[in-house]
Amino acid sequence: MKHHSVERHTHLQLNQVKLMCTKTVLGTKTETEAIECALALVVEEHRGPCRRWLMLFLLTFKGLL
């Protein structure tokens, strides 16, 4: 099944601490980039579990795990 990229403006209530940690771990400049990157990693994890080691490495390297 092919998915198309569609942008949608939404208002979300997010845990600010988790969002800042995500920004730091992923090395993004904006909160939007952090969310997009995190979502992309989740999709990739679903497609191929070999990405799990990368997230564990990043979390460990940044001292968040």
C-alpha angles and dihedrals in degrees: 000000000000119000123205123217111245125174118219128178111229137166112230132185106220136175102256094207092053091046093052091047090049090050091051096045094047094041095232126153100214136041090238091056090049093052093045092048093047091050091049090052091051091052091048090049089054090050097043126009092205088087090070091081090056094055092045090050093049093047092047093044092052091047094242096119 
